[in-house]
Amino acid sequence: MACVAVTWARPESTYTDKWDNINVDEILESNRLLKGYVDCLLGKGRCTPDGKALKETLPDALEHECVKCTGKQKSGADKVIRHLVNKRPDLWKELAVKYDPDNIYQAKYKDKIDAVKGSA
């Protein structure tokens, strides 16, 4: 759901790799950092430049199965999803309500979501 491998859309075939070296583990291990990103995505808090880029890119990435994501972005997204589904289902649910109110992506990615459950 939340591709923390932050991206900025551009007309080329992939999103920019400008933020590919963000330490996703550091964000996931810090409640303060993780909450900052989630609050940004939910419109509840200020966004850092990378958070703003993620917020702008996330709908496109969800709709098009992250086809414009770099390898690092896909890996980061998988890590974030695994973490949220297994360790922070409260945040996962909030993000799903915001970015998937009609349950379209939850249904579309059901097999992938089910596959990460219990594999934190």
MOPAC internal coordinates of N, CA, C and O (Angstrom, degrees):
PM7 1SCF
backbone

  N    0.0000 0     0.00 0     0.00 0    0    0    0
  C    1.4460 1     0.00 0     0.00 0    1    0    0
  C    1.5213 1   109.90 1     0.00 0    2    1    0
  O    1.2310 1   120.95 1   125.17 1    3    2    1
  N    1.3153 1   115.78 1   -54.83 1    3    2    1
  C    1.4590 1   117.76 1  -178.04 1    5    3    2
  C    1.5111 1   109.67 1  -102.22 1    6    5    3
  O    1.2310 1   121.28 1   -72.57 1    7    6    5
  N    1.3666 1   115.15 1   107.43 1    7    6    5
  C    1.4625 1   119.20 1   179.73 1    9    7    6
  C    1.5128 1   108.45 1   -82.15 1   10    9    7
  O    1.2310 1   120.08 1   -95.81 1   11   10    9
  N    1.2967 1   117.46 1    84.19 1   11   10    9
  C    1.4523 1   119.89 1  -176.83 1   13   11   10
  C    1.5136 1   110.69 1   -69.03 1   14   13   11
  O    1.2310 1   120.05 1   165.98 1   15   14   13
  N    1.3278 1   117.50 1   -14.02 1   15   14   13
  C    1.4534 1   118.54 1   170.16 1   17   15   14
  C    1.5141 1   104.07 1   -68.94 1   18   17   15
  O    1.2310 1   120.72 1   -96.38 1   19   18   17
  N    1.2942 1   116.23 1    83.62 1   19   18   17
  C    1.4490 1   124.81 1  -163.51 1   21   19   18
  C    1.5213 1   111.77 1   -60.71 1   22   21   19
  O    1.2310 1   121.90 1   -40.10 1   23   22   21
  N    1.3373 1   113.97 1   139.90 1   23   22   21
  C    1.4522 1   119.63 1  -176.28 1   25   23   22
  C    1.5189 1   111.01 1  -134.43 1   26   25   23
  O    1.2310 1   121.25 1   -17.87 1   27   26   25
  N    1.3235 1   115.21 1   162.13 1   27   26   25
  C    1.4569 1   121.64 1   175.98 1   29   27   26
  C    1.5192 1   106.11 1  -133.39 1   30   29   27
  O    1.2310 1   120.75 1   -61.22 1   31   30   29
  N    1.3145 1   116.18 1   118.78 1   31   30   29
  C    1.4568 1   119.98 1  -174.69 1   33   31   30
  C    1.5262 1   111.23 1   -64.73 1   34   33   31
  O    1.2310 1   121.33 1   -38.49 1   35   34   33
  N    1.2986 1   115.05 1   141.51 1   35   34   33
  C    1.4555 1   121.88 1   173.24 1   37   35   34
  C    1.5131 1   106.84 1  -150.04 1   38   37   35
  O    1.2310 1   119.35 1   -16.23 1   39   38   37
  N    1.2917 1   118.85 1   163.77 1   39   38   37
  C    1.4565 1   120.30 1  -171.00 1   41   39   38
  C    1.5243 1   114.94 1   -69.06 1   42   41   39
  O    1.2310 1   118.91 1   166.07 1   43   42   41
  N    1.3166 1   119.69 1   -13.93 1   43   42   41
  C    1.4574 1   120.11 1  -179.74 1   45   43   42
  C    1.5310 1   111.26 1   -67.12 1   46   45   43
  O    1.2310 1   120.45 1     5.50 1   47   46   45
  N    1.3119 1   116.74 1  -174.50 1   47   46   45
  C    1.4569 1   121.02 1  -173.09 1   49   47   46
  C    1.5270 1   114.00 1   -77.88 1   50   49   47
  O    1.2310 1   119.54 1   162.20 1   51   50   49
  N    1.3261 1   118.48 1   -17.80 1   51   50   49
  C    1.4650 1   120.20 1   176.14 1   53   51   50
  C    1.5209 1   109.95 1  -132.14 1   54   53   51
  O    1.2310 1   121.34 1   -19.47 1   55   54   53
  N    1.3398 1   115.05 1   160.53 1   55   54   53
  C    1.4558 1   119.79 1   173.05 1   57   55   54
  C    1.5230 1   107.64 1   -69.47 1   58   57   55
  O    1.2310 1   120.46 1   -18.55 1   59   58   57
  N    1.2984 1   116.73 1   161.45 1   59   58   57
  C    1.4537 1   120.27 1   179.33 1   61   59   58
  C    1.5305 1   110.81 1   -60.39 1   62   61   59
  O    1.2310 1   120.83 1   -32.03 1   63   62   61
  N    1.3108 1   116.01 1   147.97 1   63   62   61
  C    1.4656 1   120.15 1   177.08 1   65   63   62
  C    1.5255 1   110.58 1   -95.81 1   66   65   63
  O    1.2310 1   120.64 1  -165.13 1   67   66   65
  N    1.3233 1   116.38 1    14.87 1   67   66   65
  C    1.4631 1   121.89 1  -176.47 1   69   67   66
  C    1.5298 1   112.60 1   -52.37 1   70   69   67
  O    1.2310 1   120.41 1   142.96 1   71   70   69
  N    1.3207 1   116.83 1   -37.04 1   71   70   69
  C    1.4681 1   119.77 1  -176.83 1   73   71   70
  C    1.5279 1   113.00 1  -108.77 1   74   73   71
  O    1.2310 1   119.71 1  -160.45 1   75   74   73
  N    1.3043 1   118.17 1    19.55 1   75   74   73
  C    1.4668 1   120.78 1  -178.35 1   77   75   74
  C    1.5258 1   113.43 1   -62.51 1   78   77   75
  O    1.2310 1   119.97 1   157.60 1   79   78   77
  N    1.3166 1   117.67 1   -22.40 1   79   78   77
  C    1.4633 1   119.50 1  -177.11 1   81   79   78
  C    1.5254 1   113.86 1   -97.13 1   82   81   79
  O    1.2310 1   120.19 1  -165.20 1   83   82   81
  N    1.3184 1   117.23 1    14.80 1   83   82   81
  C    1.4657 1   120.48 1   174.41 1   85   83   82
  C    1.5237 1   107.95 1   -64.26 1   86   85   83
  O    1.2310 1   120.94 1   -41.23 1   87   86   85
  N    1.3201 1   115.80 1   138.77 1   87   86   85
  C    1.4577 1   121.24 1  -179.91 1   89   87   86
  C    1.5312 1   109.09 1   -82.57 1   90   89   87
  O    1.2310 1   120.86 1   -87.06 1   91   90   89
  N    1.3211 1   115.97 1    92.94 1   91   90   89
  C    1.4611 1   121.92 1  -178.16 1   93   91   90
  C    1.5298 1   110.67 1   -62.04 1   94   93   91
  O    1.2310 1   120.12 1   141.69 1   95   94   93
  N    1.3349 1   117.38 1   -38.31 1   95   94   93
  C    1.4703 1   120.30 1   179.53 1   97   95   94
  C    1.5237 1   111.17 1   -60.03 1   98   97   95
  O    1.2310 1   120.41 1   138.27 1   99   98   97
  N    1.3229 1   116.83 1   -41.73 1   99   98   97
  C    1.4609 1   120.84 1   179.73 1  101   99   98
  C    1.5312 1   110.55 1   -61.48 1  102  101   99
  O    1.2310 1   120.21 1   139.51 1  103  102  101
  N    1.3084 1   117.21 1   -40.49 1  103  102  101
  C    1.4663 1   121.08 1   178.98 1  105  103  102
  C    1.5229 1   110.07 1   -66.80 1  106  105  103
  O    1.2310 1   120.31 1   135.05 1  107  106  105
  N    1.3121 1   117.01 1   -44.95 1  107  106  105
  C    1.4624 1   120.19 1  -177.61 1  109  107  106
  C    1.5268 1   112.75 1   -68.22 1  110  109  107
  O    1.2310 1   120.34 1   150.51 1  111  110  109
  N    1.3191 1   116.95 1   -29.49 1  111  110  109
  C    1.4655 1   121.03 1  -179.03 1  113  111  110
  C    1.5253 1   112.91 1   -83.08 1  114  113  111
  O    1.2310 1   119.82 1   168.64 1  115  114  113
  N    1.3137 1   117.95 1   -11.36 1  115  114  113
  C    1.4591 1   122.17 1  -178.99 1  117  115  114
  C    1.5282 1   110.05 1  -109.81 1  118  117  115
  O    1.2310 1   120.80 1   -67.81 1  119  118  117
  N    1.3294 1   116.07 1   112.19 1  119  118  117
  C    1.4640 1   119.01 1   178.18 1  121  119  118
  C    1.5208 1   111.39 1   -57.08 1  122  121  119
  O    1.2310 1   120.40 1   142.11 1  123  122  121
  N    1.3224 1   116.84 1   -37.89 1  123  122  121
  C    1.4605 1   121.17 1  -178.68 1  125  123  122
  C    1.5347 1   110.60 1   -63.72 1  126  125  123
  O    1.2310 1   120.26 1   130.86 1  127  126  125
  N    1.3277 1   117.12 1   -49.14 1  127  126  125
  C    1.4675 1   120.59 1  -179.65 1  129  127  126
  C    1.5303 1   111.28 1   -65.37 1  130  129  127
  O    1.2310 1   120.70 1   133.89 1  131  130  129
  N    1.3205 1   116.26 1   -46.11 1  131  130  129
  C    1.4603 1   120.41 1  -178.43 1  133  131  130
  C    1.5232 1   110.19 1   -61.48 1  134  133  131
  O    1.2310 1   120.68 1   134.96 1  135  134  133
  N    1.3269 1   116.30 1   -45.04 1  135  134  133
  C    1.4698 1   120.06 1   179.66 1  137  135  134
  C    1.5281 1   110.40 1   -62.83 1  138  137  135
  O    1.2310 1   120.08 1   142.94 1  139  138  137
  N    1.3267 1   117.46 1   -37.06 1  139  138  137
  C    1.4555 1   120.44 1   177.32 1  141  139  138
  C    1.5204 1   112.48 1   -60.04 1  142  141  139
  O    1.2310 1   120.85 1   135.28 1  143  142  141
  N    1.3307 1   115.98 1   -44.72 1  143  142  141
  C    1.4658 1   119.59 1   178.27 1  145  143  142
  C    1.5240 1   111.10 1   -66.06 1  146  145  143
  O    1.2310 1   120.55 1   134.74 1  147  146  145
  N    1.3243 1   116.55 1   -45.26 1  147  146  145
  C    1.4602 1   120.17 1  -178.90 1  149  147  146
  C    1.5235 1   110.38 1   -63.45 1  150  149  147
  O    1.2310 1   120.27 1   135.53 1  151  150  149
  N    1.3291 1   117.09 1   -44.47 1  151  150  149
  C    1.4648 1   120.02 1   178.06 1  153  151  150
  C    1.5240 1   111.02 1   -59.83 1  154  153  151
  O    1.2310 1   120.43 1   139.80 1  155  154  153
  N    1.3070 1   116.78 1   -40.20 1  155  154  153
  C    1.4620 1   121.24 1   176.48 1  157  155  154
  C    1.5304 1   109.65 1   -60.30 1  158  157  155
  O    1.2310 1   120.45 1   129.12 1  159  158  157
  N    1.3186 1   116.74 1   -50.88 1  159  158  157
  C    1.4629 1   120.89 1  -178.39 1  161  159  158
  C    1.5209 1   112.24 1   -61.22 1  162  161  159
  O    1.2310 1   120.58 1   147.77 1  163  162  161
  N    1.3274 1   116.50 1   -32.23 1  163  162  161
  C    1.4613 1   120.97 1  -178.45 1  165  163  162
  C    1.5276 1   112.78 1   -87.34 1  166  165  163
  O    1.2310 1   120.64 1   175.83 1  167  166  165
  N    1.3356 1   116.37 1    -4.17 1  167  166  165
  C    1.4592 1   119.84 1  -178.21 1  169  167  166
  C    1.5137 1   113.08 1    75.57 1  170  169  167
  O    1.2310 1   120.52 1  -158.24 1  171  170  169
  N    1.3313 1   116.62 1    21.76 1  171  170  169
  C    1.4724 1   121.94 1  -177.91 1  173  171  170
  C    1.5180 1   112.63 1  -101.29 1  174  173  171
  O    1.2310 1   120.22 1   173.20 1  175  174  173
  N    1.3096 1   117.19 1    -6.80 1  175  174  173
  C    1.4558 1   120.03 1  -176.76 1  177  175  174
  C    1.5114 1   111.27 1  -153.52 1  178  177  175
  O    1.2310 1   121.61 1    -4.51 1  179  178  177
  N    1.3223 1   114.53 1   175.49 1  179  178  177
  C    1.4593 1   120.50 1   178.86 1  181  179  178
  C    1.5222 1   109.74 1   -70.64 1  182  181  179
  O    1.2310 1   121.52 1   -27.24 1  183  182  181
  N    1.3081 1   114.69 1   152.76 1  183  182  181
  C    1.4603 1   120.96 1   179.82 1  185  183  182
  C    1.5226 1   110.22 1  -111.32 1  186  185  183
  O    1.2310 1   121.01 1   -43.79 1  187  186  185
  N    1.3131 1   115.67 1   136.21 1  187  186  185
  C    1.4536 1   120.62 1   168.43 1  189  187  186
  C    1.5271 1   106.37 1   -72.88 1  190  189  187
  O    1.2310 1   119.44 1   -12.52 1  191  190  189
  N    1.3333 1   118.67 1   167.48 1  191  190  189
  C    1.4679 1   118.71 1   177.78 1  193  191  190
  C    1.5381 1   112.86 1   -56.45 1  194  193  191
  O    1.2310 1   120.21 1   139.40 1  195  194  193
  N    1.3333 1   117.21 1   -40.60 1  195  194  193
  C    1.4590 1   118.69 1   179.51 1  197  195  194
  C    1.5263 1   111.09 1   -71.99 1  198  197  195
  O    1.2310 1   119.95 1   145.47 1  199  198  197
  N    1.3233 1   117.69 1   -34.53 1  199  198  197
  C    1.4637 1   120.73 1   175.84 1  201  199  198
  C    1.5222 1   111.31 1   -64.16 1  202  201  199
  O    1.2310 1   120.68 1   139.88 1  203  202  201
  N    1.3222 1   116.31 1   -40.12 1  203  202  201
  C    1.4660 1   121.53 1   178.23 1  205  203  202
  C    1.5274 1   110.00 1   -63.32 1  206  205  203
  O    1.2310 1   120.72 1   136.54 1  207  206  205
  N    1.3197 1   116.22 1   -43.46 1  207  206  205
  C    1.4662 1   120.33 1   178.76 1  209  207  206
  C    1.5233 1   110.66 1   -62.81 1  210  209  207
  O    1.2310 1   120.52 1   137.42 1  211  210  209
  N    1.3249 1   116.62 1   -42.58 1  211  210  209
  C    1.4672 1   121.02 1   178.03 1  213  211  210
  C    1.5217 1   110.27 1   -60.93 1  214  213  211
  O    1.2310 1   120.70 1   134.30 1  215  214  213
  N    1.3137 1   116.27 1   -45.70 1  215  214  213
  C    1.4627 1   121.54 1  -178.69 1  217  215  214
  C    1.5313 1   110.79 1   -60.36 1  218  217  215
  O    1.2310 1   120.46 1   141.54 1  219  218  217
  N    1.3200 1   116.73 1   -38.46 1  219  218  217
  C    1.4603 1   120.80 1  -179.56 1  221  219  218
  C    1.5260 1   112.40 1   -75.53 1  222  221  219
  O    1.2310 1   120.25 1   151.33 1  223  222  221
  N    1.3057 1   117.12 1   -28.67 1  223  222  221
  C    1.4580 1   121.82 1  -174.86 1  225  223  222
  C    1.5316 1   113.38 1   -91.91 1  226  225  223
  O    1.2310 1   120.47 1   150.70 1  227  226  225
  N    1.3150 1   116.71 1   -29.30 1  227  226  225
  C    1.4639 1   121.25 1  -173.55 1  229  227  226
  C    1.5301 1   114.23 1   -52.41 1  230  229  227
  O    1.2310 1   118.60 1   132.95 1  231  230  229
  N    1.3310 1   120.27 1   -47.05 1  231  230  229
  C    1.4708 1   118.10 1  -179.84 1  233  231  230
  C    1.5304 1   113.30 1   -58.38 1  234  233  231
  O    1.2310 1   120.19 1   138.96 1  235  234  233
  N    1.3278 1   117.25 1   -41.04 1  235  234  233
  C    1.4619 1   120.69 1   178.65 1  237  235  234
  C    1.5289 1   111.04 1   -66.03 1  238  237  235
  O    1.2310 1   120.80 1   137.69 1  239  238  237
  N    1.3278 1   116.08 1   -42.31 1  239  238  237
  C    1.4673 1   119.94 1  -179.90 1  241  239  238
  C    1.5294 1   110.95 1   -63.23 1  242  241  239
  O    1.2310 1   120.31 1   139.15 1  243  242  241
  N    1.3192 1   117.01 1   -40.85 1  243  242  241
  C    1.4629 1   120.34 1   178.16 1  245  243  242
  C    1.5263 1   111.42 1   -65.45 1  246  245  243
  O    1.2310 1   121.26 1   133.65 1  247  246  245
  N    1.3086 1   115.19 1   -46.35 1  247  246  245
  C    1.4610 1   119.82 1  -176.69 1  249  247  246
  C    1.5191 1   112.73 1   -64.29 1  250  249  247
  O    1.2310 1   120.56 1   143.89 1  251  250  249
  N    1.3380 1   116.53 1   -36.11 1  251  250  249
  C    1.4586 1   120.07 1  -174.43 1  253  251  250
  C    1.5256 1   113.78 1  -110.07 1  254  253  251
  O    1.2310 1   120.69 1  -155.54 1  255  254  253
  N    1.3252 1   116.29 1    24.46 1  255  254  253
  C    1.4693 1   122.30 1   174.44 1  257  255  254
  C    1.5251 1   112.94 1    56.55 1  258  257  255
  O    1.2310 1   120.86 1  -146.27 1  259  258  257
  N    1.3083 1   115.96 1    33.73 1  259  258  257
  C    1.4698 1   121.87 1   174.73 1  261  259  258
  C    1.5320 1   111.96 1    59.70 1  262  261  259
  O    1.2310 1   120.19 1  -148.99 1  263  262  261
  N    1.3268 1   117.25 1    31.01 1  263  262  261
  C    1.4645 1   119.61 1  -177.72 1  265  263  262
  C    1.5258 1   112.68 1   -65.43 1  266  265  263
  O    1.2310 1   120.08 1   154.99 1  267  266  265
  N    1.3350 1   117.44 1   -25.01 1  267  266  265
  C    1.4597 1   120.39 1   178.96 1  269  267  266
  C    1.5285 1   111.80 1   -90.87 1  270  269  267
  O    1.2310 1   119.98 1   179.00 1  271  270  269
  N    1.3260 1   117.65 1    -1.00 1  271  270  269
  C    1.4637 1   121.21 1  -179.17 1  273  271  270
  C    1.5259 1   110.76 1   -74.20 1  274  273  271
  O    1.2310 1   120.98 1   -35.65 1  275  274  273
  N    1.3223 1   115.74 1   144.35 1  275  274  273
  C    1.4622 1   120.03 1   172.92 1  277  275  274
  C    1.5268 1   107.82 1   -74.75 1  278  277  275
  O    1.2310 1   120.28 1   -10.50 1  279  278  277
  N    1.3108 1   117.08 1   169.50 1  279  278  277
  C    1.4588 1   121.01 1   177.27 1  281  279  278
  C    1.5228 1   112.33 1   -57.52 1  282  281  279
  O    1.2310 1   120.61 1   137.67 1  283  282  281
  N    1.3287 1   116.43 1   -42.33 1  283  282  281
  C    1.4667 1   120.39 1   179.10 1  285  283  282
  C    1.5163 1   110.96 1   -65.42 1  286  285  283
  O    1.2310 1   120.15 1   143.16 1  287  286  285
  N    1.3089 1   117.31 1   -36.84 1  287  286  285
  C    1.4590 1   120.62 1   179.26 1  289  287  286
  C    1.5273 1   110.88 1   -67.16 1  290  289  287
  O    1.2310 1   120.33 1   139.44 1  291  290  289
  N    1.3292 1   116.98 1   -40.56 1  291  290  289
  C    1.4630 1   120.52 1   177.36 1  293  291  290
  C    1.5234 1   110.63 1   -64.81 1  294  293  291
  O    1.2310 1   120.54 1   137.12 1  295  294  293
  N    1.3212 1   116.57 1   -42.88 1  295  294  293
  C    1.4628 1   120.95 1   177.99 1  297  295  294
  C    1.5228 1   110.88 1   -62.56 1  298  297  295
  O    1.2310 1   120.45 1   136.19 1  299  298  297
  N    1.3329 1   116.74 1   -43.81 1  299  298  297
  C    1.4575 1   121.18 1   178.37 1  301  299  298
  C    1.5222 1   111.46 1   -63.68 1  302  301  299
  O    1.2310 1   120.68 1   138.25 1  303  302  301
  N    1.3155 1   116.31 1   -41.75 1  303  302  301
  C    1.4693 1   120.79 1   179.27 1  305  303  302
  C    1.5240 1   110.21 1   -61.99 1  306  305  303
  O    1.2310 1   120.15 1   136.20 1  307  306  305
  N    1.3323 1   117.32 1   -43.80 1  307  306  305
  C    1.4725 1   120.88 1   178.19 1  309  307  306
  C    1.5253 1   110.72 1   -59.72 1  310  309  307
  O    1.2310 1   120.74 1   137.40 1  311  310  309
  N    1.3218 1   116.20 1   -42.60 1  311  310  309
  C    1.4599 1   121.39 1  -179.42 1  313  311  310
  C    1.5272 1   110.95 1   -64.35 1  314  313  311
  O    1.2310 1   120.74 1   137.44 1  315  314  313
  N    1.3275 1   116.18 1   -42.56 1  315  314  313
  C    1.4662 1   121.05 1   179.64 1  317  315  314
  C    1.5228 1   110.59 1   -65.21 1  318  317  315
  O    1.2310 1   120.52 1   134.31 1  319  318  317
  N    1.3170 1   116.62 1   -45.69 1  319  318  317
  C    1.4691 1   120.39 1   179.63 1  321  319  318
  C    1.5179 1   110.25 1   -60.30 1  322  321  319
  O    1.2310 1   120.17 1   132.86 1  323  322  321
  N    1.3201 1   117.27 1   -47.14 1  323  322  321
  C    1.4709 1   121.74 1   179.22 1  325  323  322
  C    1.5313 1   110.34 1   -56.85 1  326  325  323
  O    1.2310 1   120.71 1   135.06 1  327  326  325
  N    1.3290 1   116.25 1   -44.94 1  327  326  325
  C    1.4571 1   121.28 1  -178.83 1  329  327  326
  C    1.5354 1   111.26 1   -64.78 1  330  329  327
  O    1.2310 1   120.61 1   130.96 1  331  330  329
  N    1.3212 1   116.44 1   -49.04 1  331  330  329
  C    1.4575 1   119.91 1  -177.70 1  333  331  330
  C    1.5297 1   112.28 1   -65.33 1  334  333  331
  O    1.2310 1   120.23 1   135.89 1  335  334  333
  N    1.3136 1   117.16 1   -44.11 1  335  334  333
  C    1.4658 1   120.87 1  -178.73 1  337  335  334
  C    1.5276 1   110.72 1   -62.57 1  338  337  335
  O    1.2310 1   120.63 1   138.57 1  339  338  337
  N    1.3276 1   116.41 1   -41.43 1  339  338  337
  C    1.4650 1   120.07 1  -173.81 1  341  339  338
  C    1.5277 1   115.05 1   -92.39 1  342  341  339
  O    1.2310 1   120.25 1   145.98 1  343  342  341
  N    1.3204 1   117.12 1   -34.02 1  343  342  341
  C    1.4626 1   119.07 1  -173.19 1  345  343  342
  C    1.5215 1   114.24 1  -112.75 1  346  345  343
  O    1.2310 1   120.05 1   157.93 1  347  346  345
  N    1.3059 1   117.51 1   -22.07 1  347  346  345
  C    1.4644 1   121.00 1  -178.73 1  349  347  346
  C    1.5338 1   110.96 1  -135.88 1  350  349  347
  O    1.2310 1   120.48 1  -122.10 1  351  350  349
  N    1.3410 1   116.69 1    57.90 1  351  350  349
  C    1.4631 1   118.84 1  -178.81 1  353  351  350
  C    1.5329 1   113.16 1   -60.14 1  354  353  351
  O    1.2310 1   120.49 1   156.32 1  355  354  353
  N    1.3339 1   116.67 1   -23.68 1  355  354  353
  C    1.4658 1   120.52 1   176.75 1  357  355  354
  C    1.5331 1   110.23 1   -63.16 1  358  357  355
  O    1.2310 1   120.88 1   135.16 1  359  358  357
  N    1.3227 1   115.93 1   -44.84 1  359  358  357
  C    1.4622 1   120.26 1   178.94 1  361  359  358
  C    1.5256 1   110.96 1   -70.03 1  362  361  359
  O    1.2310 1   120.86 1   140.18 1  363  362  361
  N    1.3368 1   115.95 1   -39.82 1  363  362  361
  C    1.4608 1   121.22 1   177.86 1  365  363  362
  C    1.5322 1   109.66 1   -56.69 1  366  365  363
  O    1.2310 1   120.78 1   135.20 1  367  366  365
  N    1.3314 1   116.11 1   -44.80 1  367  366  365
  C    1.4586 1   120.64 1  -178.64 1  369  367  366
  C    1.5291 1   111.10 1   -65.01 1  370  369  367
  O    1.2310 1   120.23 1   136.89 1  371  370  369
  N    1.3284 1   117.17 1   -43.11 1  371  370  369
  C    1.4707 1   120.60 1   178.53 1  373  371  370
  C    1.5309 1   110.98 1   -60.44 1  374  373  371
  O    1.2310 1   120.70 1   135.41 1  375  374  373
  N    1.3214 1   116.26 1   -44.59 1  375  374  373
  C    1.4586 1   120.13 1   179.47 1  377  375  374
  C    1.5294 1   111.16 1   -65.76 1  378  377  375
  O    1.2310 1   120.61 1   141.53 1  379  378  377
  N    1.3275 1   116.44 1   -38.47 1  379  378  377
  C    1.4669 1   120.41 1   178.77 1  381  379  378
  C    1.5247 1   110.89 1   -63.85 1  382  381  379
  O    1.2310 1   120.19 1   138.84 1  383  382  381
  N    1.3297 1   117.24 1   -41.16 1  383  382  381
  C    1.4657 1   120.79 1   178.53 1  385  383  382
  C    1.5248 1   110.42 1   -60.97 1  386  385  383
  O    1.2310 1   120.60 1   139.25 1  387  386  385
  N    1.3232 1   116.46 1   -40.75 1  387  386  385
  C    1.4709 1   121.46 1  -178.37 1  389  387  386
  C    1.5350 1   112.21 1   -73.81 1  390  389  387
  O    1.2310 1   120.51 1   131.52 1  391  390  389
  N    1.3210 1   116.62 1   -48.48 1  391  390  389
  C    1.4671 1   120.67 1  -171.83 1  393  391  390
  C    1.5217 1   114.77 1   -98.35 1  394  393  391
  O    1.2310 1   120.36 1   172.24 1  395  394  393
  N    1.3312 1   116.92 1    -7.76 1  395  394  393
  C    1.4571 1   120.64 1  -178.91 1  397  395  394
  C    1.5292 1   110.67 1  -145.90 1  398  397  395
  O    1.2310 1   120.20 1  -125.19 1  399  398  397
  N    1.3381 1   117.22 1    54.81 1  399  398  397
  C    1.4641 1   119.61 1  -174.97 1  401  399  398
  C    1.5309 1   113.91 1   -62.73 1  402  401  399
  O    1.2310 1   120.22 1   155.50 1  403  402  401
  N    1.3093 1   117.19 1   -24.50 1  403  402  401
  C    1.4635 1   120.68 1   180.00 1  405  403  402
  C    1.5293 1   112.71 1   -98.65 1  406  405  403
  O    1.2310 1   120.66 1  -171.53 1  407  406  405
  N    1.3229 1   116.34 1     8.47 1  407  406  405
  C    1.4666 1   122.42 1   176.36 1  409  407  406
  C    1.5323 1   113.00 1    63.34 1  410  409  407
  O    1.2310 1   120.50 1  -155.41 1  411  410  409
  N    1.2983 1   116.65 1    24.59 1  411  410  409
  C    1.4707 1   121.14 1  -179.40 1  413  411  410
  C    1.5318 1   110.66 1   -68.10 1  414  413  411
  O    1.2310 1   120.50 1   130.27 1  415  414  413
  N    1.3357 1   116.66 1   -49.73 1  415  414  413
  C    1.4634 1   120.00 1  -176.03 1  417  415  414
  C    1.5222 1   111.82 1   -76.02 1  418  417  415
  O    1.2310 1   120.33 1   147.66 1  419  418  417
  N    1.3340 1   116.97 1   -32.34 1  419  418  417
  C    1.4624 1   119.37 1   176.43 1  421  419  418
  C    1.5345 1   109.20 1   -60.39 1  422  421  419
  O    1.2310 1   120.71 1   139.41 1  423  422  421
  N    1.3400 1   116.25 1   -40.59 1  423  422  421
  C    1.4595 1   120.67 1   178.28 1  425  423  422
  C    1.5338 1   110.61 1   -71.65 1  426  425  423
  O    1.2310 1   120.87 1   135.85 1  427  426  425
  N    1.3372 1   115.94 1   -44.15 1  427  426  425
  C    1.4687 1   121.19 1  -177.74 1  429  427  426
  C    1.5293 1   111.73 1   -61.08 1  430  429  427
  O    1.2310 1   120.66 1   140.53 1  431  430  429
  N    1.3361 1   116.34 1   -39.47 1  431  430  429
  C    1.4626 1   121.37 1  -176.20 1  433  431  430
  C    1.5245 1   112.74 1  -105.11 1  434  433  431
  O    1.2310 1   119.98 1  -160.69 1  435  434  433
  N    1.3384 1   117.64 1    19.31 1  435  434  433
  C    1.4645 1   121.87 1  -175.31 1  437  435  434
  C    1.5307 1   112.32 1   -53.27 1  438  437  435
  O    1.2310 1   119.85 1   133.37 1  439  438  437
  N    1.3137 1   117.89 1   -46.63 1  439  438  437
  C    1.4646 1   120.65 1  -178.53 1  441  439  438
  C    1.5261 1   111.42 1   -61.43 1  442  441  439
  O    1.2310 1   120.37 1   138.51 1  443  442  441
  N    1.3320 1   116.91 1   -41.49 1  443  442  441
  C    1.4606 1   120.83 1   179.95 1  445  443  442
  C    1.5294 1   110.86 1   -67.61 1  446  445  443
  O    1.2310 1   120.49 1   138.92 1  447  446  445
  N    1.3288 1   116.68 1   -41.08 1  447  446  445
  C    1.4654 1   121.05 1   179.53 1  449  447  446
  C    1.5288 1   109.61 1   -65.60 1  450  449  447
  O    1.2310 1   120.84 1   132.90 1  451  450  449
  N    1.3286 1   116.01 1   -47.10 1  451  450  449
  C    1.4701 1   120.04 1   178.80 1  453  451  450
  C    1.5241 1   111.61 1   -60.16 1  454  453  451
  O    1.2310 1   120.57 1   144.75 1  455  454  453
  N    1.3260 1   116.51 1   -35.25 1  455  454  453
  C    1.4671 1   121.15 1  -178.41 1  457  455  454
  C    1.5245 1   112.48 1   -65.89 1  458  457  455
  O    1.2310 1   119.87 1   150.87 1  459  458  457
  N    1.3386 1   117.85 1   -29.13 1  459  458  457
  C    1.4635 1   119.81 1  -178.78 1  461  459  458
  C    1.5227 1   113.18 1   -91.66 1  462  461  459
  O    1.2310 1   120.14 1   166.78 1  463  462  461
  N    1.3187 1   117.34 1   -13.22 1  463  462  461
  C    1.4647 1   119.91 1   179.30 1  465  463  462
  C    1.5152 1   109.73 1   -61.13 1  466  465  463
  O    1.2310 1   121.43 1   -51.36 1  467  466  465
  N    1.3176 1   114.87 1   128.64 1  467  466  465
  C    1.4647 1   120.60 1   179.59 1  469  467  466
  C    1.5114 1   113.81 1    81.75 1  470  469  467
  O    1.2310 1   119.99 1  -176.77 1  471  470  469
  N    1.3389 1   117.62 1     3.23 1  471  470  469
  C    1.4726 1   119.94 1   179.19 1  473  471  470
  C    1.5220 1   110.18 1  -116.49 1  474  473  471
  O    1.2310 1   120.95 1  -121.97 1  475  474  473
  N    1.3073 1   115.78 1    58.03 1  475  474  473
  C    1.4729 1   120.08 1  -176.62 1  477  475  474
  C    1.4491 1   113.62 1   -68.19 1  478  477  475
  O    1.2310 1   120.10 1   180.00 1  479  478  477

